[in-house]
Amino acid sequence: MTPESPAAPSAPDAAPDAAPVVLDHEIPARAPWSGIVRRGQRLRIVDTCGQQAVDTLFYRLDDFAERYSAQDTLRVQGSAYVTTGTQIVSNEGNVMLTVVADSCGRHDTSAGACSCESNTVRFGHHTRYQHACRENFAYEVSRYGMTKRDIVPNINFFMNVPIAPNGDLVIDDGISAPGSHVDLVAEMDVLCVISNCPQINNPCNGFDPTPIRVIVFDAPAD
């Protein structure tokens, strides 16, 4: 895999907007959320205000031991980023979802989630008690009987992480505009878990976390 420029954004087709809406929910700034996306349904994540990282995990609904694998997803794509056409692959090698539209052009799945511990190391002890994505994830997965051990490396939708020539990951200003969105079609029943990133110490949220929106469209009729 090599560093690459953002893919040309692809506009969503008209079909989802004509399909019945199963869920339309605003996730407040800094907050967690989880919900079920059934096979064939389309999940749309909207960066309402722009430059907002959306840390996301997926679990197979009938077996949480099968969950998103960043390593397998990157290996299968042969690409360093997630965008239109990316297959979201599980640790069992199964396709969980497919990215079918992307008006941003590039999403990170290498930099992981912020935590109280990483904040302390990166930004100083005064940040130790600031809210973080890992704590959001821990709270949300606990609702389904999971623990911190079940939190794996995640996708960071809308987060801009260029790869430097020496291989370092650089968290840079976001490239997503207000209203940017990404659409994924579920290839199996999945549990989606989101942390609307609360980070204020680096530019992944423009230093100002904002709300996002999740919409689930029903599967097309046969």
C-alpha positions in Angstrom: 0.0 0.0 0.0 1.2 3.5 -0.8 0.1 7.0 0.2 -2.5 8.4 -2.1 -4.5 11.5 -2.8 -8.2 11.6 -1.9 -10.4 9.8 -4.3 -12.8 11.8 -6.4 -15.9 12.2 -4.3 -18.9 10.3 -5.6 -22.4 11.6 -5.2 -25.1 9.2 -3.8 -27.7 8.0 -6.3 -31.3 9.1 -5.9 -32.6 5.7 -4.7 -31.8 6.1 -1.0 -33.8 9.3 -0.7 -36.8 7.5 -2.2 -36.4 4.5 0.1 -38.2 4.4 3.4 -36.2 5.9 6.3 -35.8 3.4 9.1 -33.8 5.8 11.4 -32.8 9.5 11.3 -30.8 10.5 14.4 -28.5 13.3 15.4 -25.6 12.3 17.5 -24.6 15.3 19.7 -21.0 16.5 19.8 -18.7 14.2 21.9 -21.4 11.6 22.3 -21.6 7.8 21.6 -24.3 6.0 19.7 -25.1 2.5 18.5 -27.8 0.9 16.2 -28.6 -2.1 14.1 -28.3 -2.0 10.3 -29.9 -5.0 8.6 -28.6 -6.7 5.5 -29.5 -4.7 2.4 -30.1 -1.5 4.3 -28.1 1.6 3.7 -26.3 3.5 6.4 -25.6 7.2 5.7 -23.3 9.1 8.1 -23.5 12.9 7.6 -20.8 15.3 8.8 -23.3 18.1 9.5 -20.9 21.0 10.1 -17.7 19.6 8.4 -14.3 18.6 9.8 -15.7 16.2 12.3 -14.1 12.8 12.9 -16.6 9.9 13.3 -14.9 6.9 15.0 -16.9 3.8 14.0 -16.9 0.0 14.7 -19.0 -2.8 13.3 -19.9 -6.1 14.8 -21.8 -9.1 13.3 -25.2 -8.9 15.0 -25.6 -12.6 15.8 -22.0 -13.1 16.8 -20.1 -10.1 18.3 -16.9 -12.1 18.2 -16.9 -11.3 14.4 -16.1 -7.7 14.1 -14.5 -5.1 11.9 -10.9 -5.7 10.9 -8.9 -2.7 9.8 -6.0 -4.9 8.8 -8.1 -7.2 6.6 -10.0 -4.3 5.1 -6.7 -2.6 4.0 -5.2 -5.8 2.8 -8.2 -6.7 0.6 -8.4 -3.2 -0.9 -4.7 -2.7 -1.3 -5.4 0.9 -0.3 -4.5 3.0 2.7 -7.9 4.7 2.9 -11.6 3.9 2.9 -13.7 5.4 0.1 -16.3 4.4 -2.6 -16.0 0.7 -3.4 -14.2 -0.2 -0.2 -15.4 -3.5 1.3 -15.6 -3.4 5.1 -14.1 -6.8 6.0 -14.4 -8.7 9.3 -11.8 -10.6 11.3 -13.3 -13.7 9.7 -12.7 -12.5 6.2 -16.3 -11.8 5.5 -17.6 -8.6 3.8 -19.7 -6.7 6.4 -20.6 -3.6 4.4 -19.7 -1.9 1.1 -19.1 1.8 0.7 -21.3 2.8 -2.2 -21.1 6.6 -2.1 -18.7 9.1 -0.6 -18.9 12.9 -1.0 -15.7 13.4 1.1 -13.2 11.2 -0.8 -11.1 9.7 1.9 -11.5 8.2 5.4 -8.8 6.9 7.8 -8.6 3.5 9.4 -5.1 3.5 10.7 -4.9 6.2 13.4 -7.3 4.5 15.8 -9.3 6.1 18.6 -8.2 8.7 21.1 -8.2 7.7 24.8 -7.4 9.3 28.1 -4.1 7.5 28.1 -3.1 8.6 24.7 -4.2 12.1 25.3 -1.9 12.2 28.4 1.1 10.9 26.4 0.6 13.1 23.4 -0.7 16.4 24.9 0.2 16.4 28.6 -1.1 15.4 32.0 -3.6 18.3 32.0 -5.6 16.3 29.4 -5.8 13.1 31.4 -9.5 13.5 32.3 -10.7 14.8 29.1 -13.4 12.8 27.4 -12.2 10.4 24.7 -13.4 8.0 22.0 -12.3 4.8 23.8 -14.4 5.7 26.8 -17.4 6.4 24.5 -16.8 2.9 22.9 -16.5 1.2 26.3 -19.8 2.7 27.4 -21.7 1.8 24.3 -20.4 -1.8 23.8 -21.2 -2.5 27.5 -24.9 -2.2 26.6 -24.5 -5.4 24.6 -22.4 -7.3 27.1 -19.0 -6.5 25.7 -16.0 -4.9 27.4 -12.9 -2.9 26.5 -11.4 -6.1 25.2 -13.9 -6.1 22.4 -12.9 -2.6 21.2 -10.7 -3.0 18.1 -9.0 -0.6 15.7 -11.7 1.5 14.1 -12.6 3.5 11.0 -12.3 7.3 11.4 -14.9 8.6 8.9 -14.0 12.1 7.6 -10.7 12.1 9.5 -7.7 13.3 7.4 -4.6 11.3 8.1 -1.9 11.8 5.4 1.0 9.4 5.4 4.3 11.2 5.5 7.2 10.1 3.3 8.8 8.4 6.3 5.7 6.4 7.0 4.4 8.5 9.9 0.7 9.1 10.2 -0.1 12.8 10.4 -3.4 14.0 11.8 -4.2 17.1 9.7 -7.1 19.5 9.2 -10.2 17.7 8.0 -11.2 17.9 4.3 -14.9 17.2 4.8 -17.3 20.1 4.1 -20.6 20.7 5.9 -23.0 18.1 4.7 -20.4 15.6 3.5 -21.6 12.1 3.8 -20.6 8.5 3.3 -23.1 5.7 2.4 -22.5 2.0 3.2 -24.8 -0.9 2.3 -24.8 -3.8 4.8 -23.9 -7.2 3.5 -25.0 -8.8 6.8 -26.9 -7.8 9.9 -24.5 -5.5 11.8 -24.3 -3.5 15.0 -22.8 -0.1 14.3 -21.1 1.6 17.2 -20.1 5.3 16.9 -18.1 7.7 19.0 -18.6 11.3 17.7 -15.1 12.2 18.5 -14.6 14.6 21.4 -10.9 15.4 20.7 -10.0 19.0 21.1 -6.2 18.8 21.2 -5.5 18.1 17.5 -7.2 19.3 14.3 -9.2 16.1 13.5 -12.4 18.0 14.6 -11.2 21.5 13.8 -10.6 21.8 17.6 -14.4 22.2 17.9 -16.5 18.9 18.1 -19.9 19.2 16.4 -23.0 17.0 15.9 -23.3 14.4 13.2 -26.3 12.7 11.7 -27.0 9.0 11.0 -29.7 7.8 8.6 -30.7 4.2 7.8 -32.6 3.6 4.6 -34.6 0.4 4.2 -33.4 -2.3 1.8 -34.9 -2.0 -1.8 -38.0 -4.1 -2.3 -37.5 -7.3 -4.3 
